[in-house]
Amino acid sequence: MTRHEETPVMTTAQQPLPSGFGAASTARDVVEGVDLTGRVAVVTGGYSGIGLETSRVLRAAGARVVVPARDPERARAALKGLDGVEVERMDLIDPVSVDAFAARFLASGRPLHILVNSAGIMATPLTRDARGHEAQFATNHLGHFRLTARLWPALVAAHGARVVAVSSRGIRFSPVVFDDLHFERRPYEPFLAYGQSKTANALFAVELDRRGRAHGVRAFAVHPGTIVDTGLAKHVSAEALRAAGAVDDEGRVVIDPARQLKTVQQGAATGVWCATSPRLDGLGGVYCENCDISPLVAPETQADWYATAELPGVLPYAVDPEAAARLWAVSEELTA
């Protein structure tokens, strides 16, 4: 991806539309009436959790869906019966694998209309990739940064593409700590690393949209909600899930969309809405939740926002254009 010319651009206000949908809306609700025939989508993590539901719904709306997977056999088993969904090998933490997948896609000559960067890991023990990068940052951010850059020609060729970066309310745990991205000097805390990677996802959408809008490429970051039964929380203790109200005392999953505790179908909704909604034509570079653009969390409401999941909103540091530009430059260096 080449550096975008420094031309004045309008940014989308971080302000609800409103969309007409809400926290309880499902992915099928938001795509109703949208025809994706002839469109091509790539969905990372598209064979489990909200990624699988995203693949199903985009395909049902007519899109051809490509699912890159570290474990292609597992992916094919999960996607069995979904005609029009392709599985390709790719491991986000391995640059050679990302490049090979992108090269195969570009060789097919197809434009890429929708890229949903949904795959991710959460709160893992300290692990580093082959380059020494902390694994959550390397997987959740750098892998998707590299993938998007390599697929750039196909996104431009779509003449109207959308990129969806799956972020999280986990942004609350940490901004991007530029002077120690990989926990080389500070103590490693799994949720600090997760929060940093999710803030990076949100900032990535801000800068990608700035660079891409002149080429018809728009980007969005989304908070899908808390969806416990996807496998993402496998490193989180049962005690922590109970304390968060995500499961009850018997270990049963709690569903309460008003508190961001959602089903997989509800969790996939905001990403699908960002990928397909005509209401977002001409918009981009914003963080979304509950199938709408999120408001900024004001200083006077931050304490309440941190204390409850019922208040929507995005912290200013997660959509700060200066931090987004800095992260982009650092990411280019790290991915070479």
C-alpha positions in Angstrom: 0.0 0.0 0.0 1.5 3.3 -1.0 1.5 6.4 1.2 -1.5 8.5 0.5 -1.1 12.0 -0.7 -1.5 14.6 2.0 -4.7 16.2 0.8 -7.4 17.7 3.0 -10.1 15.2 3.8 -13.4 15.3 5.7 -13.6 12.8 8.6 -16.8 11.1 9.7 -18.2 12.4 13.0 -18.0 9.8 15.8 -21.7 10.3 16.4 -24.7 7.9 16.1 -26.8 8.1 12.9 -29.2 6.6 14.3 -29.2 3.4 12.2 -32.6 1.9 13.1 -31.0 -1.2 14.6 -29.8 -1.9 18.1 -28.0 -4.1 20.6 -30.3 -7.1 20.1 -30.3 -6.9 16.2 -28.8 -9.9 14.5 -26.5 -10.1 11.5 -29.4 -11.4 9.4 -31.6 -8.5 10.5 -29.1 -5.9 9.3 -28.4 -7.5 5.9 -32.1 -8.0 5.1 -32.8 -6.5 1.7 -29.1 -6.2 0.8 -28.0 -8.0 -2.3 -24.3 -8.9 -2.4 -24.5 -10.9 -5.6 -21.2 -10.5 -7.5 -19.4 -9.3 -4.4 -16.3 -11.0 -3.0 -15.6 -11.1 0.8 -12.6 -12.3 2.8 -13.4 -13.1 6.4 -10.5 -14.0 8.7 -11.6 -16.2 11.5 -14.6 -17.0 9.3 -15.0 -20.5 10.6 -15.7 -20.0 14.3 -17.6 -17.6 16.5 -18.8 -14.4 15.1 -16.6 -14.9 12.1 -18.5 -18.1 11.1 -21.8 -16.3 11.4 -20.4 -13.4 9.3 -19.4 -15.9 6.6 -22.9 -17.5 6.7 -24.8 -14.2 6.5 -22.6 -12.7 3.8 -22.9 -15.8 1.7 -26.7 -15.9 2.2 -26.9 -12.4 0.9 -25.1 -13.5 -2.3 -21.4 -12.8 -1.7 -18.7 -15.2 -2.6 -16.7 -15.7 0.7 -13.1 -16.7 1.1 -12.0 -17.9 4.6 -8.3 -17.9 5.3 -7.6 -20.4 8.1 -4.6 -21.7 10.0 -6.4 -25.1 10.2 -8.1 -25.6 6.8 -9.5 -29.0 7.7 -11.2 -27.6 10.8 -12.5 -24.7 8.8 -13.9 -26.9 6.0 -15.7 -29.0 8.7 -17.2 -25.9 10.3 -18.3 -24.5 6.9 -19.6 -27.8 5.5 -22.7 -27.3 3.4 -22.0 -23.7 2.7 -21.7 -23.6 -1.1 -19.8 -20.6 -2.4 -17.4 -20.4 0.6 -13.8 -21.1 -0.1 -11.1 -22.1 2.5 -7.5 -21.1 2.0 -4.5 -21.7 4.3 -3.2 -18.7 6.2 -1.6 -18.1 9.6 -1.9 -14.5 10.7 1.2 -14.6 12.9 3.4 -15.9 10.0 4.3 -13.2 7.5 5.2 -15.7 4.8 1.8 -17.4 5.2 0.0 -14.0 4.9 1.9 -13.0 1.9 1.3 -16.4 0.2 -2.5 -16.2 0.8 -2.6 -12.6 -0.5 -0.6 -13.6 -3.6 -3.0 -16.4 -4.4 -6.0 -14.2 -4.0 -4.5 -11.5 -6.2 -3.5 -14.1 -8.8 -7.2 -15.0 -9.1 -7.8 -11.5 -10.6 -10.8 -10.9 -8.4 -11.7 -7.5 -6.8 -12.2 -7.6 -3.0 -15.3 -5.7 -2.0 -15.4 -6.7 1.7 -12.6 -7.6 4.1 -13.6 -8.5 7.6 -10.6 -8.8 9.9 -12.3 -10.9 12.6 -9.7 -13.5 13.7 -8.0 -12.9 17.0 -6.7 -14.1 20.4 -7.4 -12.8 23.8 -5.6 -12.6 27.2 -3.1 -15.2 26.3 0.0 -16.0 28.4 3.1 -14.2 27.2 4.1 -15.5 23.8 6.3 -14.0 21.1 6.3 -14.6 17.3 9.5 -15.4 15.4 10.4 -11.7 15.2 10.0 -11.2 19.0 6.7 -9.3 18.8 4.2 -9.9 21.5 1.7 -12.4 20.2 -1.6 -10.6 20.7 -0.3 -7.4 19.0 1.3 -9.5 16.3 -1.8 -11.6 15.6 -4.7 -9.1 16.2 -3.0 -6.1 14.7 0.2 -6.7 12.7 -1.1 -9.8 10.9 -4.2 -7.9 9.7 -2.2 -4.8 8.9 0.0 -6.9 6.6 -2.9 -8.8 5.1 -4.8 -5.6 4.2 -1.6 -4.0 2.7 -1.0 -7.1 0.5 -4.6 -7.2 -0.6 -4.7 -3.5 -1.4 -4.7 -3.8 -5.2 -7.8 -6.0 -5.0 -9.6 -3.6 -2.6 -8.9 -0.7 -5.0 -10.1 -2.7 -7.9 -13.5 -3.1 -6.2 -14.2 0.6 -6.8 -16.0 0.7 -3.5 -14.6 -1.6 -0.8 -15.1 -1.8 2.9 -12.7 -3.1 5.6 -14.0 -4.0 9.0 -11.6 -4.3 11.9 -13.0 -6.2 14.8 -12.0 -4.3 17.9 -13.5 -4.5 21.3 -14.6 -2.6 24.4 -11.2 -4.1 25.6 -9.8 -0.8 24.4 -10.5 0.3 28.0 -7.6 -1.8 29.2 -4.9 0.1 27.4 -3.9 2.6 24.7 -1.1 1.7 22.3 2.0 2.0 24.4 4.5 3.1 21.7 7.6 3.0 23.8 7.1 -0.6 24.8 4.8 -2.3 22.4 6.0 -5.8 23.1 6.4 -5.8 26.9 10.1 -5.8 26.9 10.5 -3.4 29.8 7.1 -3.5 31.6 5.5 -6.5 33.3 3.3 -8.5 31.0 -0.4 -8.5 31.8 -2.6 -10.5 29.4 -5.5 -8.0 29.4 -3.2 -5.0 29.0 -1.7 -6.7 25.9 -5.2 -7.5 24.6 -6.4 -4.0 25.2 -3.4 -2.6 23.4 -4.1 -4.8 20.4 -7.8 -3.9 20.3 -7.0 -0.2 20.5 -4.6 -0.8 17.6 -7.4 -2.3 15.6 -9.5 0.8 16.1 -6.7 3.2 15.2 -5.9 1.1 12.1 -9.4 1.7 10.8 -9.0 5.5 11.3 -5.8 5.7 9.3 -6.7 3.1 6.7 -9.9 5.1 6.0 -7.9 8.3 5.7 -5.6 6.8 3.2 -8.2 4.7 1.4 -11.2 7.0 0.8 -9.7 8.6 -2.3 -9.4 5.1 -3.7 -12.9 4.0 -2.7 -11.8 2.0 0.3 -13.5 2.8 3.6 -12.8 1.3 7.0 -14.7 0.7 10.2 -13.8 -0.6 13.6 -16.4 -2.5 15.6 -17.1 -3.7 19.1 -19.2 -6.9 18.7 -20.1 -7.2 22.3 -19.2 -9.9 24.8 -19.8 -13.3 23.4 -18.6 -16.0 25.8 -19.2 -19.2 23.9 -16.9 -18.6 20.9 -13.6 -20.0 22.3 -12.0 -16.6 22.4 -12.3 -16.5 26.3 -10.5 -19.9 26.8 -7.7 -18.2 28.7 -10.1 -16.3 31.0 -11.0 -18.0 34.3 -14.5 -19.0 35.3 -14.2 -16.7 38.3 -13.4 -13.7 36.1 -16.3 -14.5 33.8 -18.7 -14.7 36.8 -17.3 -11.4 38.2 -18.0 -9.8 34.9 -21.6 -11.1 34.9 -21.0 -13.0 31.7 -21.9 -16.3 33.3 -24.2 -17.1 36.2 -23.3 -19.0 39.4 -24.0 -22.3 37.6 -21.7 -21.4 34.7 -24.5 -20.7 32.2 -23.9 -18.0 29.7 -25.9 -14.8 30.4 -27.5 -13.1 27.4 -28.4 -9.5 27.9 -27.7 -7.3 24.9 -28.4 -4.1 26.8 -25.2 -5.0 28.8 -23.3 -6.1 25.6 -23.8 -9.8 26.6 -24.8 -11.2 23.2 -25.4 -14.3 21.2 -23.1 -15.1 18.3 -25.8 -13.9 15.9 -26.1 -10.5 17.7 -22.3 -10.3 18.0 -21.8 -10.6 14.3 -24.4 -7.9 13.5 -22.3 -4.7 13.8 -19.5 -6.0 11.6 -22.0 -7.1 8.9 -23.8 -3.8 9.2 -20.5 -1.9 8.7 -19.6 -4.2 5.8 -22.9 -3.8 3.9 -25.2 -1.0 5.1 -26.1 1.6 2.5 -26.5 4.0 5.4 -22.7 4.1 5.6 -22.1 5.0 2.0 -19.6 7.8 2.0 -18.7 7.3 5.6 -15.8 5.6 7.4 -13.0 5.9 9.9 -15.3 5.4 12.9 -15.7 2.9 15.7 -19.1 1.3 15.9 -21.2 -0.8 18.3 -24.8 -2.0 18.5 -25.1 -1.5 14.8 -24.5 2.2 14.9 -21.6 4.7 15.1 -20.5 5.0 18.7 -20.4 8.4 20.5 -17.2 9.6 22.0 -16.8 9.1 25.7 -16.7 12.5 27.2 -14.4 13.3 30.1 -17.3 13.8 32.5 -18.8 10.4 31.7 -15.6 8.3 31.6 -16.1 7.0 35.2 -19.6 5.8 34.4 -18.5 4.3 31.1 -15.7 2.3 32.8 -18.1 1.2 35.5 -20.9 -0.2 33.3 -21.2 -1.9 29.9 -24.6 -0.3 29.3 -23.2 3.0 28.1 -22.0 2.9 24.5 -19.0 4.9 23.5 -15.4 4.9 22.4 -12.5 6.4 24.3 -10.9 9.3 22.4 -7.4 7.6 22.4 -8.8 4.8 20.3 -9.9 7.1 17.4 -7.2 9.7 17.7 -5.9 10.5 14.2 -2.4 11.4 15.4 -2.0 8.1 17.2 -3.5 6.3 14.2 -0.9 7.9 11.9 1.9 7.0 14.3 0.8 3.4 14.6 0.6 3.1 10.8 4.2 4.3 10.5 5.4 1.9 13.2 3.4 -1.0 11.7 5.0 -0.4 8.3 8.5 -0.7 10.0 7.5 -3.8 11.9 6.1 -5.5 8.8 8.7 -4.2 6.4 
